[in-house]
């Protein structure tokens, strides 16, 4: 898994989100997520921005609690 996907997968588990919930929030396809996770395919620039924005948003929300 590429580092961003690994971090996102760890965050997904911490937040108690299913993979289906995560891909819905990221607005990417489930098969796209599976390629990132299981085939070590690097996300496109646009999807990488979505992933990084999601991670940062969740980290900031977590720190504000």
N, C-alpha and C positions, 0 to 999 in steps of 0.2 A: 504494500500500500504506500502511496506517496505520502509524505509527512502531513500535508493538510488534511487528507482523507483520514489518516490514522488519528489525528487530533480530533477531527469531527466525529469519528466513530466513538472515541472515548467520551467525548462530550455528550453524544446521543445517549450512551448508556447511563452516564451520570444524571441526565435529565429525565431518564425513564421513558424516552421516546422510542416508538417502534421505528423500524426502517421506513415503513409506509408513511408515518407521520413526518419523519424527517424529509423525505423526498418531496412531500406535499408542501412543506414550509419552504424548501429550497426551489420549488417549481422546476424540478428535473425529473426525468423518467426513472422508474425503478430499475430498468435494465441498464441505464447509464450509471446509476449508483453501483450496481453489481459489477460493472466493468471497472470502476474505480477501485472497488474493494477487493475483488477476487482476481482480476487480471492485471492489476497494477498499471492501469491506463491512466495517464495524466489528464486531469480535467482541462477543458478548454479555458481560455482566458476568462470568458464571461462566467462560466460556472465556477472557476476558481475564485473570482470576485464574490460570487454569491456565498460560497463556502466560507471564505475569510470574513465577510460581513456578518454572517450568521454566528460564527465563532466569537467574534468581537462583541457583538450585541449580547449574546448570552453570557459572556464573561463579565461585561459591564453590568448587566442586570444582576448577576450573581453577587458581584462585589458591592452593589448598592443595598443589599439586604442586610 
